[in-house]
Amino acid sequence: MSTQKSINQNATRLGVCPHCQTTIASVDILIEYETGDGQPKVWTECPCCHEVVHPE
């Protein structure tokens, strides 16, 4: 049985986990911030391996 969260229809796909290649969605966001040049970035928790990552 998989422990991976299912991505609901309102969630936006952000990328994949750099460790296990699981899809990361907006529901997995822990922290949102902007870089010095105004670009938005996020830290997320991978729903599969539970690592805190920047989605790729």
LOPA-231786 format. One record per atom (N, C-alpha, C): residue number from 1; atom name; z, x, y. Coordinates in steps of 0.05 Angstrom, whole numbers. Each point is the difference from the previous one (the first is absolute). Layout:
BEGIN
+-----+------+--------+--------+--------+
!  nr ! atom !      z !      x !      y !
+-----+------+--------+--------+--------+
! NUM !   CA !      Z !      X !      Y !
...
+-----+------+--------+--------+--------+
//
This chain:
BEGIN
+-----+------+--------+--------+--------+
!  nr ! atom !      z !      x !      y !
+-----+------+--------+--------+--------+
!   1 !    N !      0 !     17 !    -23 !
!   1 !   CA !      0 !    -17 !     23 !
!   1 !    C !      0 !     18 !     25 !
!   2 !    N !    -17 !     -6 !     19 !
!   2 !   CA !     -3 !     16 !     24 !
!   2 !    C !     21 !     -7 !     20 !
!   3 !    N !     11 !     20 !     14 !
!   3 !   CA !     19 !     -5 !     22 !
!   3 !    C !    -14 !      1 !     26 !
!   4 !    N !    -26 !      3 !      1 !
!   4 !   CA !    -15 !      1 !     25 !
!   4 !    C !     -1 !    -27 !     13 !
!   5 !    N !      6 !     -1 !     26 !
!   5 !   CA !     -2 !    -25 !     15 !
!   5 !    C !    -29 !     -9 !      1 !
!   6 !    N !     -4 !    -25 !     -1 !
!   6 !   CA !    -27 !    -10 !      4 !
!   6 !    C !     -5 !     -3 !     30 !
!   7 !    N !    -24 !      7 !      8 !
!   7 !   CA !     -7 !     -1 !     29 !
!   7 !    C !     -7 !    -29 !      6 !
!   8 !    N !     15 !    -12 !     19 !
!   8 !   CA !     -6 !    -28 !      7 !
!   8 !    C !    -25 !     -1 !     17 !
!   9 !    N !    -10 !    -24 !      3 !
!   9 !   CA !    -26 !     -4 !     14 !
!   9 !    C !      1 !      8 !     29 !
!  10 !    N !     24 !      0 !     13 !
!  10 !   CA !      3 !      6 !     28 !
!  10 !    C !      5 !     30 !      5 !
!  11 !    N !      4 !     15 !    -21 !
!  11 !   CA !      5 !     29 !      3 !
!  11 !    C !    -26 !     15 !      5 !
!  12 !    N !      2 !     20 !     17 !
!  12 !   CA !    -23 !     17 !      6 !
!  12 !    C !      2 !     26 !    -17 !
!  13 !    N !    -22 !      7 !    -12 !
!  13 !   CA !      0 !     25 !    -16 !
!  13 !    C !     -1 !     24 !     19 !
!  14 !    N !     19 !     18 !     -3 !
!  14 !   CA !      2 !     23 !     18 !
!  14 !    C !    -12 !     26 !    -12 !
!  15 !    N !     -2 !      1 !    -26 !
!  15 !   CA !     -9 !     24 !    -14 !
!  15 !    C !     12 !      2 !    -27 !
!  16 !    N !      2 !     24 !    -10 !
!  16 !   CA !     12 !      5 !    -26 !
!  16 !    C !     22 !     21 !      1 !
!  17 !    N !     18 !     -1 !    -19 !
!  17 !   CA !     21 !     20 !     -2 !
!  17 !    C !    -12 !     27 !     -7 !
!  18 !    N !      7 !     21 !     15 !
!  18 !   CA !    -11 !     27 !     -7 !
!  18 !    C !     11 !     11 !    -26 !
!  19 !    N !     21 !    -12 !    -11 !
!  19 !   CA !     12 !     10 !    -25 !
!  19 !    C !    -12 !    -13 !    -24 !
!  20 !    N !     -2 !    -27 !      1 !
!  20 !   CA !     -8 !    -15 !    -25 !
!  20 !    C !    -25 !    -17 !      4 !
!  21 !    N !    -11 !      0 !     24 !
!  21 !   CA !    -25 !    -15 !      6 !
!  21 !    C !      3 !    -30 !     -1 !
!  22 !    N !     24 !    -11 !      1 !
!  22 !   CA !      5 !    -29 !      1 !
!  22 !    C !     -7 !    -10 !     28 !
!  23 !    N !    -12 !    -24 !      2 !
!  23 !   CA !     -6 !    -12 !     26 !
!  23 !    C !     25 !     -5 !     16 !
!  24 !    N !     -1 !      8 !     25 !
!  24 !   CA !     22 !     -5 !     19 !
!  24 !    C !     -9 !    -22 !     19 !
!  25 !    N !     17 !    -20 !      4 !
!  25 !   CA !     -6 !    -22 !     18 !
!  25 !    C !     20 !     -1 !     23 !
!  26 !    N !     -7 !    -17 !     20 !
!  26 !   CA !     18 !     -3 !     23 !
!  26 !    C !     28 !     -9 !     -7 !
!  27 !    N !      3 !    -14 !    -22 !
!  27 !   CA !     27 !    -10 !     -9 !
!  27 !    C !     17 !     24 !     -8 !
!  28 !    N !    -11 !     23 !     -4 !
!  28 !   CA !     15 !     24 !     -9 !
!  28 !    C !      9 !     18 !     23 !
!  29 !    N !     -7 !     -8 !     25 !
!  29 !   CA !      7 !     17 !     24 !
!  29 !    C !     30 !      1 !      4 !
!  30 !    N !     10 !     25 !      4 !
!  30 !   CA !     28 !      5 !      6 !
!  30 !    C !      3 !      5 !     30 !
!  31 !    N !    -18 !     17 !     11 !
!  31 !   CA !      1 !      9 !     28 !
!  31 !    C !    -28 !      0 !     12 !
!  32 !    N !     -3 !    -11 !     23 !
!  32 !   CA !    -26 !      2 !     15 !
!  32 !    C !      6 !     16 !     26 !
!  33 !    N !    -19 !     17 !      7 !
!  33 !   CA !      3 !     16 !     24 !
!  33 !    C !    -27 !      9 !     11 !
!  34 !    N !     -1 !     11 !     24 !
!  34 !   CA !    -24 !     10 !     12 !
!  34 !    C !      2 !     30 !      3 !
!  35 !    N !    -22 !     14 !     -5 !
!  35 !   CA !      0 !     29 !      5 !
!  35 !    C !     -3 !      6 !     29 !
!  36 !    N !      2 !     25 !      8 !
!  36 !   CA !     -3 !      8 !     28 !
!  36 !    C !    -26 !     -9 !     13 !
!  37 !    N !    -21 !     -3 !    -16 !
!  37 !   CA !    -25 !     -8 !     11 !
!  37 !    C !     -4 !    -31 !     -3 !
!  38 !    N !     21 !    -14 !     -6 !
!  38 !   CA !     -1 !    -29 !      0 !
!  38 !    C !    -10 !    -13 !    -26 !
!  39 !    N !     -4 !     16 !    -21 !
!  39 !   CA !    -10 !    -10 !    -25 !
!  39 !    C !     23 !    -12 !    -16 !
!  40 !    N !     -3 !    -25 !    -11 !
!  40 !   CA !     21 !    -12 !    -16 !
!  40 !    C !      2 !     14 !    -27 !
!  41 !    N !     24 !      4 !    -10 !
!  41 !   CA !      5 !     11 !    -26 !
!  41 !    C !     23 !    -15 !    -13 !
!  42 !    N !      2 !      2 !    -26 !
!  42 !   CA !     22 !    -13 !    -15 !
!  42 !    C !     10 !     17 !    -22 !
!  43 !    N !     26 !     -4 !     -7 !
!  43 !   CA !     12 !     10 !    -24 !
!  43 !    C !      4 !    -25 !    -17 !
!  44 !    N !     -7 !      2 !    -26 !
!  44 !   CA !      2 !    -23 !    -18 !
!  44 !    C !     15 !      9 !    -25 !
!  45 !    N !      9 !    -20 !    -15 !
!  45 !   CA !     11 !      6 !    -27 !
!  45 !    C !    -20 !     -9 !    -20 !
!  46 !    N !     -8 !     18 !    -18 !
!  46 !   CA !    -19 !     -6 !    -21 !
!  46 !    C !     13 !    -20 !    -19 !
!  47 !    N !    -13 !    -23 !     -5 !
!  47 !   CA !     11 !    -20 !    -18 !
!  47 !    C !      1 !      9 !    -29 !
!  48 !    N !    -13 !     21 !     -7 !
!  48 !   CA !     -1 !     10 !    -28 !
!  48 !    C !     20 !     23 !     -4 !
!  49 !    N !     -4 !     22 !     15 !
!  49 !   CA !     17 !     23 !     -5 !
!  49 !    C !     24 !      2 !     19 !
!  50 !    N !      1 !    -18 !     19 !
!  50 !   CA !     23 !     -3 !     19 !
!  50 !    C !      4 !     24 !     18 !
!  51 !    N !    -20 !     17 !      3 !
!  51 !   CA !      1 !     22 !     19 !
!  51 !    C !     -6 !    -10 !     28 !
!  52 !    N !     12 !     12 !     20 !
!  52 !   CA !     -7 !     -6 !     28 !
!  52 !    C !    -24 !     17 !      8 !
!  53 !    N !    -22 !    -12 !      8 !
!  53 !   CA !    -25 !     14 !      5 !
!  53 !    C !    -14 !    -10 !     24 !
!  54 !    N !    -19 !     17 !     10 !
!  54 !   CA !    -21 !     -9 !     18 !
!  54 !    C !    -23 !     -8 !    -18 !
!  55 !    N !     -9 !    -25 !      1 !
!  55 !   CA !    -23 !     -8 !    -17 !
!  55 !    C !    -25 !     16 !      7 !
!  56 !    N !    -16 !      6 !    -20 !
!  56 !   CA !    -26 !     14 !      5 !
!  56 !    C !    -22 !    -19 !      0 !
+-----+------+--------+--------+--------+
//
